[in-house]
Amino acid sequence: MSLTVSDVAAAGAAWVWMPDDAEVVEDPEFTFLRLPDYCPFDLSVVSFTPTRPVDQVVDALMARARAFGPPVLDWQVLLGAPEGLEAELSARGGKVKIELEILAADLSDGAPELRPPTVDVELRWATDVTTALDGLTIEAAGFRGELPPAERIEAVAAKNAETVPAGHGGLLVAYVDGEPVGTGGVSVVDGVARLTGGVTAEPWRGRGVYRAVLGARLNYGAAHGATMALVKANPATSGPILRKSGFTTFGPEPVYAIPLHEDRP
């Protein structure tokens, strides 16, 4: 299978991240979330499918978002987004907050073989509370978030205990000499292995831990029917490792921060 921009754009658009404990605001033309306190964002747009002029739908979305109170709305502009969306967000004072890119790898012939790490890495699925806590602690530190409450950690472990053996994915945690050093998630949906949250604890970077977690997730996805691996990554950090591991960059997907309580210039 040869991946095309339209294939990747469609798979990316279908990937709507909605944590179980988020408040969801849905409209036929958009969806945004009010995220729990432990997330680094307050309000986040996760889909935008206007059937009217873009500026009118942006007006409607922002009016709904203002009612929640936070000063900023985060909006990731997806590959294949409606023409003129970035210009519209910029005209409303939006600034790029995070530079991301969407990358994909063809898994139709199986997962690529990656170089082994330079340290002895043990990988565990977060199907118990202790492992889930380890993984979420590393994730929170790496992405400047907060650790979820205890009940959320327990829920993640319980969910992983069901989804991992069923082939739907979960959270993977890397250990060296019993110390948690890295983590990353994968979910397998409609033949796509969606990779999330890949991060290595700072003292252990440069030793192949990220690559070990990546390889295990790719092997898991291929073993459970995925023919494409998809990730939305920082081009300066994860991006180079992913490209060396068989991924292709298909385009930028920047996250804009749009002020909600200022008049449009």
N, C-alpha and C positions, 0 to 999 in steps of 0.2 A: 504494500500500500504506500502510495506517495501522498504525503499530507499537503493540502492546499490551504491558502489563506482562508477561503470560505469554510473549509472543514474546521479549522482551528477557531475561527470567529464564531461559528455556530456552537461549537463545544464550549467555548468561553462564555458565551451569552447564556447558555443553559445552566451554567454553574452559578447558582444563586446561594450565597452564604447566609444562612439564617440560624444563629445559635438558638437552641431550644428555649433559652430564657430571655430572648430579645422581644421587644414590643414591635409588632409588624404593622406598618401602615401601607395598605394596598389600594391601588387605583387601577383601572384598566390600562392606564398609560405609564404607570411608574409604581415602584415599591421602594420604601425606605424603612430603616430600622432605627429604633431607639435602643442602643446597646446597653448591657449591664455595666455597672460601675467599674468592674475590674478590666474592661476593655479600654484601649487607648483612644478610641473614638466615642463620641456621644451619639451623633446622628449620622447615618451612612446610607447613601443611595445604592441599591443593589440591582435595580433594573429600570430601564427607561425606554419605552416603546411608544413614542408619540404618534398619534394619528392626525394631529393638528399641527400648525406651525410650532417649531421648537420653542420660541420665546413664550408662547402662550402656556405651554405645558410646564416649562420651567417656572413661570409665574405661579401656576397652580400648586406645584410641588413645594416651592419655597413658602407659600402662604400656609400650607399645612404644617411644614417644618417649624415655622416661627412659633407656633402655638406651644411647642415643647420647651422653649426657653433657652437652650444652649446658644451661644453666640455664633457657632460655625456649623456648617453642613459639609460633610466629606462626600465627595462624588468621584468615583473612579470612572474614567472615560474609557469604555471598552473598545476593543478592536471591532470595527464595523459600526461604531456609534453613528447616530444621525449626523448628516453634514451640518456644520455650523455650530455644533454643541460646544466645542472648546471655546470658540470665539464668543458665544453667548455667556458662558461661565466667566470668562475673562472680563467681559463688559460689565459684569455684576460684581467686580472686585475679587474674583476668584484667583487664587495663586496656587501653583503646583506645590503640594505638600510632600508628596512622595513620588519619586520617579520609579515606575515599575514597567516591566516588559512581559509579554506573554510568550512562552516558549513551549514547544511540543516535541515529542519524540515518537517515532514509529515503533510500536511493539508488536506488529503483526507477525514478525519472525522471532518473537521472544525478546527478552530484555537484553541490553548490551552488557558485555562483560567489562566491569570497571576494575581499575587498579586497586589492590588491597590497601588498607590503611597501614601506617607505619607503627601502629600500636595494636595490641591485642584487644579488639572490641567485642563485647558481648551485647547482643541485641535482644530486647524483651518487649513484647506487646504489653500495653498498659491495661491488662485485664484484671488487675487488682488495685486496691487503693494506694498502696505504697508506690508502685511503679507509675501510676497515674500522677501522683503528687510529684514524683521526681521529674517526669516529663513536663508537666505544667509549670513547675518552678523554673526550669531552664527556659521554657518558652516565654514566660513572663519577663525574665531577666533579659533575654535576647531582643524582645520587641518592645521593651519599656512599658509593659502593662503591669497589672497587679495580679496576684495569685487569686484565683476564684475562691469563693467560700467552700467550706468543707463539704456541704451537700452537693455542690456542683462537681467537685472532684470525685465523690462517690458515684455520682450519676455517669461521669465519663467512664469510670472503671466498669460499671455495670453494663453500659452500652457496648464498650469494647468486648466484653466477655461474650456478647451475643453476635456482634458484627464481624469480628475477626475470623472465627471459625466458619461463619456463613459466607465468607468471601467478599464482604462489603467494605472491609478496611477497618482502620483504627489508628491509634497513636503508637508509634514505635519509639523506644528509648534505648540509647546507647550507654554502655557502662565500660569503664576501664578500671580494673582492680576493684570492682564493686562500687565505684564512684560514678554517679550519673553525669555524662559529659555532652550529650547531644540528644536531639529529638526531631521528629518529623511525622506528619500525618499523611494518610492516604485514604481516599474513598473511591470505590469502583462503582461507576454509574454509567449505564448505557454504553459499555465498552470503552470508557475513558477512565484512566487512573488519575484522579485529581490529587495533586501533591500540595500539602500545606505545611506551614510552620517549621520548615527546615532550619535548624539553628544549632550551633555548637557553642558550648561554654567557652568564654574567651581564652582561658589558659590552655585549652586543648585544640585550638584552631591550627590549621596547617599540618595536621597529622593524619588526615584522611577520614576523620570521624564522619563529617558530613557526607562524604562519598560512600561510606559503609551504610549509612542510614538510607541514602538515596538508592543504592543498589538493591537493598532489601525490599524497599517499597516498589521498585520497578519489577523485581522478580515476583513479588506478591501479586501485583496488578496483572502481569502477563499470565501467571498461573490461574487467575480467576477471570480470564476472558477479555482483558483490556487490550485493545489494538492501538491505543494512543495514550501517551502520558502527557499531562498538561500541568503547567505551573505558571504562576504569576509572581515574578521574582524581581529583586533589586538587581539592576544590571551591573552594579559595581561590586556586589558581594557574592551572592549566589550565582549570578549570571555566568561568569567565566567558568565556574566549576560545571555548571549544567551544559554549557556549550562543548566543553571538553568531554562530556559524558554522553554525547550523541544527540543533544537537544539543538533545535533550530529556533532562532528568534523570529517571530512573525510580526512584531510591531510593539510600539509603546502603549501602555495603559496607565497613564498618570492619574494620581489621586489629587483632585483639586480641593482646597478648603475655601468655601464660599461664605462670606459674612452674611448673617441672616438679619441683622438689625441695623443695616445702613441703607440709605436710599441708593438706588441705582444711579451711577454717574450720568 
